[in-house]
Amino acid sequence: MLLCHSILTSSAIWHRQAIALAGRGYRVLALDSRGHGHSEAPRGPYTMDDLVADAIAALNHFGIRQAHVIGVSQGGMTAFGLGVRHPDRLLSLCAIAARADAPPPFATAWDDRIALVRDRGIAPLAAPTAERWFGSAFLAAHPTITAALLNCINETDPEGFIGCARAIQDLAYLDGVKTMRLPLTMIVGARDQLLVQPMTELAAMLSCRLTIIPGAGHLPQVDHPDEVDAVIDGHLRELARFA
C-alpha cells in the first residue's frame, strides 16, 4: 500500500490510515515527497514525472512489484501519474482531492504563493493554507491537529515547495487517465469547491466511483477520517471480491 501526501504536508497525515491498513495485513509505505517531511529537496524545477519516478524508486528499493496507491492532492496527482506511466506497477488507485490537469486559472494561482515563499519563506503560507483547507471553525475546535498541521507546513523546505508547485502547474495526465484501465475510486470533500466540479466531471468521464464527503475540506482524511476510512475499506473489499 503506497500512500502519497499533499504539498506542504508529509507522510504524517497518513498516520491513522497507515496503522489501520497495517492492521489489516497490508505492507504500508508512506512517502515524503521531495522537500517535505524527512526527504531532501534537490534543486528544482521538478516535474510531476519526477515525483512519479521518486515513487517508483521507493517501490523498487523495497522490492515491491505492485501496490495499491492512495494519494491526496499532490499525492493524488502523483497517483494519476503512476497509473498513466506505470500501470503495471499498480493494483488499484484511490485519488483524494486531486485533478489530472492544470487549466490556466488553476496553474496561475500558484504564482503568488511561489513568489511569497521566495521572498519570505514558508511561514507566511502556513496559517492561510490551513484555513483554506479546513476553515477556521475546524481549526479552532481541534487545536492539537491545528498545531501539528502548522508545524508540518512550516517544516517544508522552500525549495521543495517551489519545485512541487511548479510540477503541479504543469500537471498534464488527463488524456492518459482517460485511457487507464485500473480500479479507481475518488474522494472529495464537499467544502473543497475548487475540486468538486472537476472531480465530478472526471468520475463521470471514467465511470468510476466518486464519494463527496459532506462537511469535509481539502484533506478529508484529516477532518473526516471515519468517512474516508470507510470509502477506502469499501474500495479494497470490492477489489478482494473479484481477486
C-alpha positions in Angstrom: 0.0 0.0 0.0 1.6 3.2 -1.2 0.4 6.5 0.4 1.2 9.9 -1.2 0.6 13.2 0.7 -0.3 16.7 -0.4 2.1 19.6 -1.0 3.1 21.4 2.3 2.4 18.3 4.4 4.2 15.0 4.8 3.6 11.3 5.3 2.5 12.1 8.9 -1.0 13.0 7.5 -1.5 9.3 6.8 -0.7 8.1 10.4 -4.2 6.9 11.2 -4.8 5.2 7.8 -1.3 3.6 7.8 -1.9 2.0 11.2 -5.4 0.7 10.1 -4.1 -0.7 6.8 -1.1 -2.4 8.5 -3.6 -3.9 11.0 -5.4 -5.5 8.1 -2.2 -7.1 6.9 -1.1 -4.7 4.2 2.6 -3.6 3.9 2.4 0.1 4.0 4.8 2.6 2.5 4.1 6.3 3.2 6.4 8.6 1.2 7.7 12.0 2.0 7.8 14.0 -1.3 10.9 16.0 -2.3 11.5 18.8 0.2 8.7 17.5 2.6 9.0 15.6 5.8 12.3 13.9 6.0 13.1 13.9 2.3 15.8 16.1 0.9 15.0 18.9 -1.5 17.1 18.6 -4.7 17.4 21.8 -6.7 14.3 22.5 -8.9 12.5 22.7 -11.0 10.6 19.4 -10.7 8.0 17.8 -12.9 5.2 15.5 -12.0 7.0 12.8 -13.8 9.9 13.4 -11.3 7.6 12.8 -8.4 6.2 9.7 -10.1 9.8 8.4 -10.7 10.5 9.0 -7.0 7.6 6.8 -6.1 8.7 4.1 -8.4 12.3 4.3 -7.0 10.9 3.8 -3.5 8.9 0.7 -4.6 12.0 -0.7 -6.3 14.1 0.0 -3.2 11.8 -2.1 -1.0 11.3 -4.8 -3.6 7.6 -4.0 -4.1 6.4 -5.2 -7.5 2.9 -3.9 -7.3 0.9 -1.7 -4.9 -2.4 -0.2 -4.2 -1.9 3.6 -4.3 -3.8 6.2 -2.3 -2.9 9.8 -2.8 -4.3 13.1 -1.7 -4.0 16.5 -3.5 -0.4 16.5 -5.0 -0.3 12.8 -3.9 -3.4 12.1 -5.9 -1.9 13.8 -8.9 1.2 11.6 -8.4 -1.1 8.6 -8.2 -2.7 9.5 -11.5 0.8 9.8 -13.0 1.7 6.4 -11.7 -1.4 5.0 -13.4 -0.6 6.6 -16.6 3.2 6.0 -16.7 3.4 2.7 -14.8 0.1 0.9 -14.8 1.8 -2.5 -14.5 3.0 -1.4 -11.0 -0.4 -0.6 -9.7 -3.1 -2.9 -8.3 -5.6 -0.1 -7.8 -5.8 3.7 -7.3 -7.6 5.9 -4.9 -7.4 9.6 -5.6 -8.5 12.1 -3.0 -8.9 15.9 -3.7 -7.0 15.6 -6.9 -7.4 16.6 -10.6 -5.4 15.3 -13.5 -4.8 18.5 -15.4 -3.9 22.1 -14.7 -6.0 24.6 -16.6 -4.7 28.2 -16.6 -6.7 29.6 -13.7 -5.6 26.6 -11.5 -2.0 26.9 -12.6 -1.6 30.6 -12.3 -3.0 30.6 -8.8 0.3 29.1 -7.6 2.4 32.0 -8.9 1.7 34.3 -5.9 2.4 31.5 -3.4 5.7 30.7 -5.1 6.7 34.4 -5.1 5.8 34.8 -1.4 7.9 31.8 -0.5 10.8 33.0 -2.5 10.6 36.4 -0.8 9.7 35.4 2.8 9.9 31.6 3.3 7.2 29.1 4.1 5.9 30.7 7.4 3.6 33.2 5.8 1.8 30.4 3.9 1.1 28.3 7.0 -2.0 29.9 8.6 -3.7 30.9 5.3 -3.2 27.4 3.9 -4.6 25.7 6.9 -7.6 27.9 7.0 -8.2 27.4 3.3 -8.0 23.6 3.7 -10.2 23.2 6.8 -11.9 26.5 7.7 -11.4 28.5 10.9 -14.1 26.7 12.8 -12.5 23.3 12.5 -9.0 24.7 13.3 -10.3 26.4 16.5 -12.1 23.2 17.6 -9.1 21.0 17.1 -6.0 22.8 18.5 -3.9 19.6 18.6 -4.5 18.8 14.9 -4.0 22.5 14.0 -0.7 22.7 15.8 0.6 19.5 14.2 -0.6 20.7 10.7 1.1 24.2 11.1 4.3 22.5 12.3 4.2 20.2 9.3 3.7 23.1 6.9 6.5 25.2 8.5 8.9 22.3 8.2 8.5 22.1 4.4 11.7 23.1 2.6 11.1 26.2 0.5 12.9 24.7 -2.4 10.8 21.6 -2.1 7.6 23.6 -2.1 8.6 25.7 -5.1 9.7 22.7 -7.0 6.5 20.7 -6.3 4.3 23.8 -7.0 6.0 24.2 -10.4 5.3 20.5 -11.1 1.6 20.9 -10.2 1.4 23.9 -12.6 2.5 21.6 -15.5 0.1 18.7 -14.5 -1.0 17.0 -17.7 -2.2 13.5 -17.1 -5.8 13.9 -18.2 -5.5 12.3 -21.6 -3.6 9.4 -20.1 -6.1 9.0 -17.3 -8.9 8.7 -19.8 -7.4 5.5 -21.1 -6.5 3.9 -17.7 -8.0 0.5 -17.0 -7.1 0.4 -13.3 -9.7 0.1 -10.5 -10.2 3.7 -9.4 -12.1 5.3 -6.5 -12.2 9.1 -6.0 -13.0 11.1 -2.9 -13.5 14.8 -2.4 -14.7 17.0 0.5 -18.0 18.9 -0.2 -16.3 22.1 1.0 -13.4 21.7 -1.4 -15.2 23.8 -4.0 -12.3 24.1 -6.4 -12.2 20.3 -6.9 -15.8 19.1 -6.5 -16.8 20.0 -10.1 -13.7 18.8 -11.9 -13.6 15.5 -9.9 -17.4 15.0 -10.6 -16.8 15.5 -14.3 -13.7 13.2 -14.3 -15.6 10.5 -12.4 -18.5 10.7 -15.0 -15.9 10.5 -17.8 -14.2 7.5 -16.3 -17.4 5.8 -15.0 -15.7 5.4 -11.6 -17.0 5.8 -8.1 -16.7 9.3 -6.6 -17.6 9.9 -2.9 -18.3 13.5 -1.9 -18.0 13.8 1.9 -20.4 16.3 3.4 -18.7 19.0 5.5 -15.1 17.9 4.6 -12.4 20.2 3.4 -9.3 19.6 1.2 -7.7 16.9 3.3 -10.8 14.8 4.3 -8.7 12.0 5.8 -7.8 14.6 8.5 -11.1 16.3 9.2 -13.5 13.4 8.4 -11.3 10.3 8.8 -14.1 7.9 9.6 -15.8 8.6 6.3 -12.6 8.3 4.3 -11.6 5.1 6.1 -15.0 3.6 5.2 -14.6 4.5 1.5 -11.0 3.1 1.4 -12.3 -0.1 3.1 -15.1 -0.4 0.6 -12.7 0.1 -2.3 -10.3 -2.7 -1.0 -13.1 -5.1 -0.1 -14.7 -4.7 -3.6 -11.3 -5.5 -5.2 -10.9 -8.5 -2.9 -14.3 -9.9 -4.1 -13.0 -10.0 -7.7 -9.5 -11.1 -7.0 
